[in-house]
Amino acid sequence: MKITGFRQYQSESRKTWGVILMDHPIVYPTLGLVNEAGVVPDPNLHRIRFMLEDVAEVKITKLFSRLERGKIRGDGDNR
């Protein structure tokens, strides 16, 4: 799937999500991880030559593959 921007990524990715209650134990560590991942778009990292749009495209393709195979839930590499 070709992703043309983060608005499209957000829209498409929501088709694969499930509801997680705010008091679920995964919420706090996930928010911490997302906070740490915020350094990825740092201008100094452009030397590694990847664009966030490319990352989003790979991720949405993976999510839809899992959705089509009924493997959207679970963990590990066997999805």
Secondary structure, DSSP 4 states (H G I P E B T S, - for coil): ----SHHHHHHHHGGG-----TTSTTHHHHHHHHHHHTTTT-GGGGGG---HHHHHHHHHHHHHHHHHTT-SSS-SS--
